[in-house]
């Protein structure tokens, strides 16, 4: 399978740009255009294709899936039903190796709290990744939007995120705080009325925005801004420019182990496999929450001098996650 990378927070994306420029010995850009598309609240999914063998597969964020008990909310079954449609899409792409069409599998009974939950299930394409054989081995790259924004089949519940409203924001990567008001304005606008839901006839809450820019020296950079109702932490800003300052482990737990993060773990561990929460899944759930916190907030732990207390932090996260799940089973 071909994995879709995690999308960073704003300040992490800026640091990635600054470090890349330092490594390349080029100036940090003072004018970088980021394009924003609607971030949908569903489950990450992909359809892979091998040009040499002609084989097609369905995948979740972490594994290849097949129709049946281990499907991801029915996505593999959906791909099987629309195999011919996806084959035509892959043939239309300028690729000679393996590639994957990534998107959000969303709609009825996949997530909660957003407008699109009341719509029939749909696959909304947002990126295409490709692997080809280069002179130094496999090369991984992202197709530009103009090469894949034709990929859609609305009659088969396959849409393209670029067919919905988009935004552009100019960011000075030496002074990222200047762009925060505009990023927050747009994110609040999307949270108030989801543009995808509205375009498909449903009014209600949206999740946020995914921002992307491409640079010849830096490559592809993405970050996300979520509305207040969908943030995994208790930050006040949807586009923070620095690490949160916290005074203790208890403050870190309050900040990082939120209802939204725990609910996301519930969906990933149980609901994506078509299961209701159950005690036998406690270990997998706790493991997911602990790993997600450390993956997303490693710099927060480091900055607040909590990294040396990793064992105790893990124990406290596990205790909070266990207590929360027991209220759901």
For each residue, the residues with C-beta under 8 A, 3 or more apart:
1: 46 48 57 59 63 64 100
2: 46 48 59 98 99 100 129 131 140
3: 61 62
4: 44 46 61 100 102 127 129
5: 222
6: 295 296
7: 210 222 223 224
8: 12 13 16 222 223 224
9: 12 13 223 224 240 296
10: 13 14 176 180 183 223 225 239 240 241
11: 14 15 176 240 241 242 243
12: 8 9 15 16 223 299
13: 8 9 10 16 17 211 221 222 223
14: 10 11 17 18 171 173 176 241
15: 11 12 18 19
16: 8 12 13 19 20 218 221
17: 13 14 20 21 28 29 32 173 215 218 221
18: 14 15 21 22 28 173
19: 15 16 22 23
20: 16 17 23 24 217 218 219
21: 17 18 24 25 26 27 28 29 217 218
22: 18 19 25
23: 19 20
24: 20 21 217 218
25: 21 22
26: 21 217
27: 21 30
28: 17 18 21 173 174
29: 17 21 32 172 173 215
30: 27 172 173 174 175
31: 170 171 172
32: 17 29 170 171 172 173 213 215
33: 168 169 170 171 213
34: 168 169 170 171 211 212 213 223
35: 145 166 167 168 211 212 213
36: 166 167 168 169 186 209 210 211 212
37: 126 161 162 164 166 209 210 212
38: 161 164 165 190 194 195 196 206 207 209 210
39: 190 206 207 208 209 210 224 226
40: 104 106 114 116 124 161 196 207
41: 106 111 113 114 116 117 206 207 230
42: 45 104 105 106 107 110 111 116 124
43: 60 61 72 73 75 104 105 106 110 111 267 268 272
44: 4 60 61 102 104 105
45: 42 58 59 60 61 72 75 102 103 104 105 123
46: 1 2 4 58 59 60 100 101 102 103
47: 56 57 58 59 79 86 100 101
48: 1 2 56 57 58 59 64 98 99 100 101
49: 54 55 56 86 87 90 98 99 100 101
50: 53 54 55 97 98
51: 54 90 95 96 97 98 99
52: 97
53: 50
54: 49 50 51
55: 49 50
56: 47 48 49 79 83 86 87 90
57: 1 47 48 64 79
58: 45 46 47 48 64 65 66 72 75 76 78 79 80
59: 1 2 45 46 47 48 63 64 65 100
60: 43 44 45 46 63 65 72 75 272
61: 3 4 43 44 45 268
62: 3
63: 1 59 60
64: 1 48 57 58 59
65: 58 59 60 70 71 72 75 76
66: 58 70 71 76
67: 71 76 77 80
68: 71 76
69: 273 274
70: 65 66 273
71: 65 66 67 68 74 75 76 77 273 274
72: 43 45 58 60 65 75 76 105 272 273
73: 43 105 109 110 121 271 272 274
74: 71 77 78 121 274
75: 43 45 58 60 65 71 72 78 79 105 123
76: 58 65 66 67 68 71 72 79 80
77: 67 71 74 80 81
78: 58 74 75 81 82 105 121 123 157
79: 47 56 57 58 75 76 82 83 86
80: 58 67 76 77 83
81: 77 78
82: 78 79 85 86 153 156 158
83: 56 79 80 86 87
84: 87 88
85: 82 88 89 153 156 158
86: 47 49 56 79 82 83 89 90 101
87: 49 56 83 84 90 91
88: 84 85 91 92
89: 85 86 92 93 101 151 153
90: 49 51 56 86 87 93 95 99 101
91: 87 88
92: 88 89 150 151
93: 89 90 99 128 130 143 147 148
94: 147
95: 51 90 99 130 132 143
96: 51 132
97: 50 51 52 130 131 132 133
98: 2 48 49 50 51 130 131
99: 2 48 49 51 90 93 95 128 129 130 131 143
100: 1 2 4 46 47 48 49 59 128 129 130
101: 46 47 48 49 86 89 90 125 128 148 151
102: 4 44 45 46 125 126 127 128 129
103: 45 46 123 124 125 126 127 161
104: 40 42 43 44 45 123 124 126
105: 42 43 44 45 72 73 75 78 110 121 122 123
106: 40 41 42 43 110 111 116 117 121 122 124
107: 42 110 116 117 119 120 121 122
108: 117 118 119 120 121
109: 73 117 121
110: 42 43 73 105 106 107 117 121 271
111: 41 42 43 106 114 117 267
112: 117 263
113: 41 117 205 229 230
114: 40 41 111 117 194 197 204 205 206 207 230
115: 118 119 193 194 196 197 198 202 203 204 205 206
116: 40 41 42 106 107 119 122 194 196 197 200 202
117: 41 106 107 108 109 110 111 112 113 114
118: 108 115 197 202 204
119: 107 108 115 116 122 197 200 202
120: 107 108 157
121: 73 74 78 105 106 107 108 109 110 157
122: 105 106 107 116 119 157 158 159
123: 45 75 78 103 104 105 157 158 159
124: 40 42 103 104 106 159 160 161 196
125: 101 102 103 128 148 151 152 158 159 160 161
126: 37 102 103 104 160 161 210
127: 4 102 103 142 143 148
128: 93 99 100 101 102 125 142 143 147 148 151
129: 2 4 99 100 102 140 141 142 143
130: 93 95 97 98 99 100 140 141 142 143
131: 2 97 98 99 138 139 140
132: 95 96 97 138 139 141
133: 97 137 138 139
134: 137 138 139
135:
136: 139
137: 133 134
138: 131 132 133 134
139: 131 132 133 134 136
140: 2 129 130 131
141: 129 130 132
142: 127 128 129 130 220
143: 93 95 99 127 128 129 130 147 148
144: 147 148 214
145: 35 148 149 162
146: 149
147: 93 94 128 143 144
148: 93 101 125 127 128 143 144 145 151 160
149: 145 146 160 162 163
150: 92 160
151: 89 92 101 125 128 148 158 160
152: 125 158 159 160 163
153: 82 85 89 156 158
154: 157 158 159
155:
156: 82 85 153
157: 78 120 121 122 123 154
158: 82 85 122 123 125 151 152 153 154
159: 122 123 124 125 152 154 163 164 196
160: 124 125 126 148 149 150 151 152 163
161: 37 38 40 103 124 125 126 164 196
162: 37 145 149 166
163: 149 152 159 160
164: 37 38 159 161 195 196 199
165: 38 195 199
166: 35 36 37 162
167: 35 36 186 209
168: 33 34 35 36
169: 33 34 36 179 182 183 186 211
170: 31 32 33 34 179
171: 14 31 32 33 34 176 178 179 213
172: 29 30 31 32 175 176 178 179
173: 14 17 18 28 29 30 32 176
174: 28 30
175: 30 172 178
176: 10 11 14 171 172 173 179 180 241
177: 180 241
178: 171 172 175
179: 169 170 171 172 176 182 183 239
180: 10 176 177 183 184 237 239 241
181: 184 185
182: 169 179 185 186
183: 10 169 179 180 186 187 209 211 225 238 239
184: 180 181 187 188 225 237 238 239
185: 181 182 188 189
186: 36 167 169 182 183 189 190 209 225
187: 183 184 190 191 208 209 225 226 227 238 239
188: 184 185 191 192 227 238
189: 185 186 192 193
190: 38 39 186 187 193 194 195 206 207 208 209 227
191: 187 188 194 205 206 207 208 226 227 228 229 230
192: 188 189 205 206
193: 115 189 190 197 198 203 204 206
194: 38 114 115 116 190 191 197 198 202 204 205 206 207
195: 38 164 165 190 198 199 206
196: 38 40 115 116 124 159 161 164 199 200 206
197: 114 115 116 118 119 193 194 200 201 202 203 204 206
198: 115 193 194 195 201 202 203
199: 164 165 195 196
200: 116 119 196 197
201: 197 198
202: 115 116 118 119 194 197 198
203: 115 193 197 198
204: 114 115 118 193 194 197
205: 113 114 115 191 192 194 227 229
206: 38 39 41 114 115 190 191 192 193 194 195 196 197 227
207: 38 39 40 41 114 190 191 194 226 227 230
208: 39 187 190 191 224 225 226 227 230 238
209: 36 37 38 39 167 183 186 187 190 224 225
210: 7 36 37 38 39 126 222 223 224
211: 13 34 35 36 169 183 222 223 224 225
212: 34 35 36 37 220 221 222
213: 32 33 34 35 171 220 221
214: 144 219 220 221
215: 17 29 32 218 219 221
216:
217: 20 21 24 26
218: 16 17 20 21 24 215 221
219: 20 214 215
220: 142 212 213 214
221: 13 16 17 212 213 214 215 218
222: 5 7 8 13 210 211 212
223: 7 8 9 10 12 13 34 210 211
224: 7 8 9 39 208 209 210 211
225: 10 183 184 186 187 208 209 211 238 239
226: 39 187 191 207 208 230 231 232 238
227: 187 188 190 191 205 206 207 208 230 231 238
228: 191 231 238
229: 113 191 205 260
230: 41 113 114 191 207 208 226 227 260
231: 226 227 228 234 235 238 258 260
232: 226 256 258 260 261 264 292 296
233: 244 255 256 258 261 296 297
234: 231 254 255 258
235: 231 238 240 244 255
236:
237: 180 184 240 241
238: 183 184 187 188 208 225 226 227 228 231 235
239: 10 179 180 183 184 187 225
240: 9 10 11 235 237 244
241: 10 11 14 176 177 180 237
242: 11
243: 11 299 300 303 304
244: 233 235 240 255 300 304
245: 303 304
246: 251 252 255 300 304 306
247: 251 304
248: 251 252
249: 252 253 306 309 312 313 316
250: 253 254 316
251: 246 247 248 254 255
252: 246 248 249 255 256 297 300 301 304 306 313
253: 249 250 256 257 313 316 317 320
254: 234 250 251 257
255: 233 234 235 244 246 251 252 258 300
256: 232 233 252 253 261 293 296 297 300 317
257: 253 254 261 262 289 293 317 320 321
258: 231 232 233 234 255 261 262
259: 262 263
260: 229 230 231 232 263 264
261: 232 233 256 257 258 264 265 289 292 293
262: 257 258 259 265 266 289 321 324 325
263: 112 259 260 266 267
264: 232 260 261 267 268 292
265: 261 262 268 269 285 288 289 292 321
266: 262 263 269 270 271 277 285 325 328
267: 43 111 263 264 270 271 272
268: 43 61 264 265 271 272 288
269: 265 266 272 273 281 284 285 288
270: 266 267 273 275 276 277 278 281 285
271: 73 110 266 267 268 274 275
272: 43 60 72 73 267 268 269
273: 69 70 71 72 269 270
274: 69 71 73 74 271
275: 270 271 278 281
276: 270
277: 266 270 281 285 325 328 329
278: 270 275 281 329
279: 282 329
280:
281: 269 270 275 277 278 284 285
282: 279 285 286 322 325
283: 286 287
284: 269 281 287 288
285: 265 266 269 270 277 281 282 288 289 321 325
286: 282 283 289 290 317 318 321 322 325
287: 283 284 290 291
288: 265 268 269 284 285 291 292
289: 257 261 262 265 285 286 292 293 317 318 321
290: 286 287 293 294 314 317 318 321
291: 287 288 294 295
292: 232 261 264 265 288 289 295 296
293: 256 257 261 289 290 296 297 317
294: 290 291 297 298 301 310 314
295: 6 291 292 298
296: 6 9 232 233 256 292 293
297: 233 252 256 293 294 300 301
298: 294 295 301 302 307
299: 12 243 302 303
300: 243 244 246 252 255 256 297 303 304 306
301: 252 294 297 298 304 306 307 310 313
302: 298 299 305 306 307
303: 243 245 299 300
304: 243 244 245 246 247 252 300 301
305: 302 308
306: 246 249 252 300 301 302 309 310 313
307: 298 301 302 310
308: 305
309: 249 306 312 313
310: 294 301 306 307 313 314
311: 314 315
312: 249 309 315 316
313: 249 252 253 301 306 309 310 316 317
314: 290 294 310 311 317 318
315: 311 312 318 319
316: 249 250 253 312 313 319 320
317: 253 256 257 286 289 290 293 313 314 320 321
318: 286 289 290 314 315 321 322
319: 315 316 322 323
320: 253 257 316 317 323 324
321: 257 262 265 285 286 289 290 317 318 324 325
322: 282 286 318 319 325 326
323: 319 320 326 327
324: 262 320 321 327 328
325: 262 266 277 282 285 286 321 322 328 329
326: 322 323 329
327: 323 324
328: 266 277 324 325
329: 277 278 279 325 326
